[in-house]
Amino acid sequence: MSQAQRLPAEIAYQNQLEALKGGDQGDKPKGWCLSPWAVKTFILGTQDPLPCGTEIEKKIFGNDALVERAIVTLISERGLLLIGEPGTAKSLLSELLAAAISGKSTHTVQGSAGLMEESIRYSFNYALLLKDGPSREALVPAPLYQAMESGQLMRFEEITRCPTETQDTLIPVLSDRILQVPELGDAPLLASAGFNVIATANIKDKGVHELSAALKRRFNFEVMQPLASCEAQSQLITREVNKRLAQQGLHVSLPTSLADLLAQVFDELRHGEVQGVRMEPISSVLSSAEAIGLGFNAVVQSQYFGEQPLSASDIAAHMVGTVIKDNDHDLQAFKDYLRLVQRHRGEDPIWRAFLAGHPG
């Protein structure tokens, strides 16, 4: 575990979950590990440590009211669909909810064009199938089967990336809480208390594979909003970049001034405005996750290959690969942005360093 690049939430935050469980006096829905109050506290954190001394950090930013509604949806046994722009922490919230409610977040299906129903429900070990015929021993449970059997949450990531007929595998399960296994000829699998489904979908994928009307009726929709202010964005960038650096064993950090600059650049490129002057906005998503990745890469490059200390030029050096990717329109928009920055902030030292670091 100590060598894992990333741990599931129930392991990464095990001490926090145990501390909450130990002091949890609230009523728990059937099959839940924590009460709704404790689940909310785990995700949104506390200002002061718990009576046992454990600090619960805030893990989701900018969607506090949504978190509470999401918990209520899961209590009601309706499916929960988290939608929004890429990088708005839909998958993270899904994982945190599963870790707190079920104690396990790894009953997960990743949506894709090639996803088959067997990868959602169950399949069979063909060697045993040919030897003995259909049997429970030959059955290989997939995440949906596992979650129903154990009374835990199943996560369906990027549900609109897979074909509609594959999505509709969930309709009878969400309606009747039953999974038919006709190959065995036995009674169907009945969902244990605590089972439910959390799905995520990106607004950018709208129209790829729309959910059927029948499936939509079985989900409550919650829209994850990006952080509204540069200040909140900067705080998130600083926290997450420094956490990643610590995990890598690097005793360096991202200065607050550069996190502020990075948040401002992303905000201005998204909205297409500098000092009140309009420009063509960037069509790329420019998510918080990309800003965090850019900040981390800049610090790492400066640490291993660059000059110390880290400066705004290191931030600028990574902008093109993050912002532009392969879009010529965005490249021109970014050049327009740099010209506006030069005109309005060219005398400011930190912005001058930013402009000097752009690779051209």
Protein Blocks (a to p, Z undefined) as FASTA:
>chain_A
ZZpfbdcfklmmmmmmmmmmmmmcbdcdehiabdfklmmmmmnopfbdcfkopacddfbg
hilmmmmmmmmmmmnopacddeddehilmmmmmmmmmmmmnopaklccdddfklcfklmm
occdfklmmmnopafklpccdfklmmmmnopacddehkllpcfklmmmmmmmmmnopacd
fknopacddddehiacdddddfklgokagcdfklmmmpccddddddfbfklmmmmmmmmm
mmmmmmnopacdddfklmmmmmmmmmmmmnopaehiacdddfbfoiaklmmmmmmmmmmm
mmmmmccdddfklmmmmmmmmmnmmafklmmmmmmmmmmmmmmmmmpmklmmmmmmpgZZ
